[in-house]
Amino acid sequence: MEMIKLNDGVEIPAIGFGVYMIPNDGSAYKAVREALDAGYRHIDTAAAYFNEEEVGKAVRDSGIPREEIFVTSKLWLSHYGYERGKVGIESSLKKLGLDYIDLYLIHQPYGDVPGAWKAMEEAKAEGRIRSIGVSNMTPKIWNSFVPQFATKPSVNQIEFNPFTQQKEIRRLMAEYDVKAEAWYPMGHGNAELLNNPVIARLAEKYGKNAGQICIRFEVQEGVIALPKSANPERIRTNADVFDFELTEEEMEELYALDTGKSSHDPDAEGVGEMLLNAFVVED
Ligand SMILES: NC(=O)c1ccc[n+]([C@@H]2O[C@H](COP(=O)([O-])OP(=O)(O)OC[C@H]3O[C@@H](n4cnc5c(N)ncnc54)[C@H](OP(=O)(O)O)[C@@H]3O)[C@@H](O)[C@H]2O)c1
């Protein structure tokens, strides 16, 4: 697996296994064990995915040395502010059953983000978290928070795929040497994306599926991709994208698919409150 160096020196595998919507009923455990068997060494969970327990257990039971697996989790809105942030970090560590988390993110950028960030900076200094980052930051949100941070984020995890290329925020992130991580790397299974004629032609040419072309595009763009699947065959194939390379012309064709739009607008009125009510995370 290719590694990417973050601005704090921490190295992250270029592809991570996403576990959003994989329930903590044995499914998350099974999927993460399958992903680790298939060669993934990077798992992307969150307090608000309600499966940190099974993700941590799968990592611990895998027999793979802890330092060879990169685990990301995310602080939820109900744990923002400095004191609540400390509680949220301890809660993630406890649910995961791990001594440290490799990357911890501000999941949604609303409310007392600076207080939560301070708690995350402290946990990083104590070695409980190796790297800290943000998610869902648009240029407007970025400018309202990041310039005040004492520690710059290592990543911004945003919606990204050939239809949603996030040019504006990525330009701003490049000024801070902050890497993008792609959520919805295959458009959350969007049929229009996966059946797009350009993507279908490249899939045919390279003997890959449409999802793999999207992931390869992201890898070549230097964007960390987080494909999710609960299907053992797709778990395996989604990480099998290192035996071919898209040409410059093909990358240009994929750049041209950008719609400039995203399915989620973090700047929309009331989003923070809606999300806080939709996902109730216990301590
Ligand atoms: N920070 C955030 O706010 C945020 C938001 C959303 C997601 N995320 C992260 O990003 C990860 C990925 O997002 P996502 O799971 O919603 O979207 P995704 O990875 O783009 O798409 C997953 C969907 O595509 C299907 N699929 C998987 N491999 C495929 C392939 N090769 N060809 C066609 N379809 C395929 C999956 O079905 P099967 O399971 O049946 O294979 C599933 O329905 C999440 O798991 C999470 O870790 C973060």
The ligand as an ORCA input file, in Angstrom:
! r2SCAN-3c Opt
* xyz 0 1
  N     -16.526     12.728      7.236
  C     -17.776     12.548      6.831
  O     -18.647     13.369      7.096
  C     -18.117     11.331      6.036
  C     -19.360     11.250      5.376
  C     -19.637     10.103      4.643
  C     -18.705      9.077      4.564
  N     -17.503      9.173      5.242
  C     -16.468      8.102      5.155
  O     -16.297      7.737      3.801
  C     -16.539      6.337      3.646
  C     -17.086      6.056      2.282
  O     -18.356      6.666      2.102
  P     -19.617      5.831      1.646
  O     -19.513      4.497      2.225
  O     -20.830      6.540      1.999
  O     -19.489      5.869      0.049
  P     -18.656      5.053     -1.049
  O     -17.501      4.316     -0.481
  O     -18.435      6.026     -2.159
  O     -19.743      4.029     -1.581
  C     -20.143      2.905     -0.864
  C     -21.317      2.298     -1.613
  O     -20.889      1.820     -2.890
  C     -21.020      0.394     -2.938
  N     -19.763     -0.107     -3.538
  C     -18.628     -0.462     -2.894
  N     -17.669     -0.806     -3.775
  C     -18.200     -0.664     -5.003
  C     -17.694     -0.853     -6.312
  N     -16.441     -1.244     -6.524
  N     -18.525     -0.623     -7.356
  C     -19.806     -0.209     -7.136
  N     -20.341      0.007     -5.921
  C     -19.540     -0.214     -4.852
  C     -21.233     -0.058     -1.517
  O     -22.104     -1.171     -1.462
  P     -21.640     -2.578     -0.764
  O     -21.379     -2.313      0.674
  O     -22.810     -3.484     -1.002
  O     -20.394     -3.007     -1.506
  C     -21.919      1.141     -0.883
  O     -23.299      1.148     -1.184
  C     -17.484      6.005      4.801
  O     -17.541      4.624      5.095
  C     -16.879      6.830      5.903
  O     -15.748      6.167      6.448
  C     -17.218     10.289      5.957
*
